Amino acid sequence: MNNRGETNEIVVFLAGLCMLVAGGFMFTQWVDVSSSFGRMMDMGNVQLPTGTIFIPFIIGVVMLFFKPNILAKLITGLGLMIIVLAIILSMKLTFKTHSLYEVLIMFTLLFGGLGLLGRVLLKNPKKNDYNDYMER
């Protein structure tokens, strides 16, 4: 049985989940994502056309069809990783203008919800809880 001092874990979990979802929704509504993929890629002091990142992938695919071996699979995999990284690195996130009050509410919901979920999910199980359950 629950003592008066104990909180109901399901209620805490659901409250934390609702807070996390609300804060996450506010965050996703306030962030604009744009991409510069398709333009010149900056690699240090050198600007490369975006199409050049496909060259390792094309070489790997040709090698896979010509003579499949571990090197061809490695080059194809590295080519795919380069393409995915180039797309991710070309993204630009901008935060829309909002009042401090709105931002504080968003972060309170987001991180307060994470804290409540963490309290329930990362709780150390007590041996007495198992014994109490087995006695019922």
Beta strands, then each sheet from edge to edge (+ up, - down):
strand 1: 31-35
strand 2: 40-43
strand 3: 46-49
strand 4: 91-95
sheet 1: 1+ 4-
sheet 2: 2+ 3-
end
